[in-house]
């Protein structure tokens, strides 16, 4: 699922934010060592956090149907995971970096979800929307200064991009075998009496025993 989101983001940035400019799109951690080695204009989309969106979790089971609309299996609803990306621009001049960030911001503001034509693999198979948010305030338990400190780099202008990706759990429960014959009722007594009956008819192969409770006729 993560690689499909990465691919969609890369294509979207190249198509709508960069245009004809010669800018590379990478997913590396923006550490000091990495920044010292770069020698070309670069947009870095660094995945720094993965968390489940508990507000979107659903309960129960979903039915799977065949061509005749018969239930063949049941599966758990997909889980939604928030993929948080630190988006930065790297050039020789701050002015150029700001232009790239402005283009990125405009690009993602035009989309509330990843375009469906960019979805591949499980994301496309689910047929669900993949919401996107840009530059929202970070959660209370996390700050961007902490992210930069963990990376060992200096604080730099950045955009916080969050993609909420649906992910199948893989837990599927097969449905019971379809009933293709009418129901049949079988009833019988104790020790063979009264005789066993199937659908209201006596079974010919079963011996009939006298009812021990029925009084016997006296003979002459």
Beta strands, then each sheet from edge to edge (+ up, - down):
strand 1: 24-26
strand 2: 42-52
strand 3: 61-65
strand 4: 71-76
strand 5: 79-90
strand 6: 131-134
strand 7: 159-167
strand 8: 172-174
strand 9: 186-187
strand 10: 197-198
strand 11: 201-202
sheet 1: 1+ 2+ 5- 7+ 6-
sheet 2: 3+ 4- 8+
sheet 3: 9+ 10- 11+
end
